[in-house]
């Protein structure tokens, strides 16, 4: 188990990039729930963000790939718009232990 962040480090209705060695992930906090994904677009395999911690669209309702504008549901990573329609982001298994987000790969 690998601690990646503390839940208080992510504001509600926002996202945060996380790195563990050479691996890149991001977390989204929505309605006090945490969602954790590999930072990799299913279309081209590139990272989703251009700017640090910027993974959501303008209104914060969807995850957005900054390269082609693909949109993904926060709750399950399903692509609902763009070139990877119907594919999903790679969700990561985690637990919250004493407020820390712990990757359980």
NORPE-V82641 format. One record per residue. N is the residue number from 0. RES is the residue in three letters. PSI is psi in whole degrees, 0 to 359 (* if undefined). BURIAL is I if it has 9 or more other C-alpha atoms within 8 Angstrom, else O. D_CENTER is the distance of its C-alpha to the mean C-alpha in Angstrom with 2 decimals. Layout:
N RES PSI BURIAL D_CENTER
N RES PSI BURIAL D_CENTER
//
This chain:
0 UNK 134 O 18.64
1 UNK 116 O 16.73
2 UNK 133 O 15.77
3 UNK 335 I 12.63
4 UNK 169 I 12.85
5 UNK 143 I 14.85
6 UNK 331 I 13.75
7 UNK 347 O 16.07
8 UNK 353 O 14.29
9 UNK 118 I 11.63
10 UNK 149 O 13.57
11 UNK 144 O 13.45
12 UNK 32 I 12.06
13 UNK 183 I 9.92
14 UNK 164 I 6.87
15 UNK 131 I 7.51
16 UNK 145 I 7.47
17 UNK 139 I 9.09
18 UNK 139 I 11.83
19 UNK 105 O 14.11
20 UNK 234 O 17.09
21 UNK 357 O 16.34
22 UNK 141 O 12.93
23 UNK 132 I 9.75
24 UNK 173 I 6.37
25 UNK 151 I 3.77
26 UNK 147 I 4.32
27 UNK 135 I 5.44
28 UNK 119 I 9.17
29 UNK 127 I 11.21
30 UNK 42 O 14.85
31 UNK 10 O 14.62
32 UNK 146 O 12.34
33 UNK 138 I 9.29
34 UNK 134 I 6.50
35 UNK 128 I 5.11
36 UNK 154 I 4.28
37 UNK 138 I 6.60
38 UNK 76 I 6.39
39 UNK 120 I 9.09
40 UNK 133 I 10.36
41 UNK 345 I 12.78
42 UNK 304 O 15.43
43 UNK 356 O 16.28
44 UNK 16 O 14.12
45 UNK 164 O 13.27
46 UNK 149 I 10.38
47 UNK 331 I 8.75
48 UNK 150 I 9.84
49 UNK 325 O 13.53
50 UNK 150 O 13.59
51 UNK 131 O 12.23
52 UNK 14 I 9.40
53 UNK 93 I 9.71
54 UNK 352 I 6.80
55 UNK 156 I 8.75
56 UNK 179 I 12.18
57 UNK 322 O 15.36
58 UNK 3 O 15.79
59 UNK 13 I 12.30
60 UNK 338 I 12.65
61 UNK 156 I 10.26
62 UNK 138 I 7.28
63 UNK 134 I 9.62
64 UNK 124 I 10.51
65 UNK 343 I 12.89
66 UNK 308 O 15.36
67 UNK 3 O 16.49
68 UNK 11 O 14.97
69 UNK 145 I 13.52
70 UNK 139 I 11.93
71 UNK 143 I 9.75
72 UNK 137 I 10.21
73 UNK 319 I 7.77
74 UNK 329 O 9.96
75 UNK 3 O 10.14
76 UNK 10 I 8.23
77 UNK 133 I 11.78
78 UNK 121 I 12.76
79 UNK 356 I 15.32
80 UNK 136 I 16.54
81 UNK 186 I 17.16
82 UNK 349 O 18.37
83 UNK 26 I 16.18
84 UNK 128 I 17.27
85 UNK 344 O 17.12
86 UNK 176 O 14.84
87 UNK 152 I 11.47
88 UNK 157 I 8.20
89 UNK 100 O 8.95
90 UNK 147 I 8.10
91 UNK 141 I 9.25
92 UNK 135 O 12.27
93 UNK 164 I 12.66
94 UNK 158 O 15.29
95 UNK 116 O 15.94
96 UNK 117 O 19.22
97 UNK 39 O 21.14
98 UNK 354 O 18.13
99 UNK 138 I 16.28
100 UNK 119 I 13.03
101 UNK 117 I 14.54
102 UNK 130 I 13.15
103 UNK 16 I 15.82
104 UNK * O 15.59
//
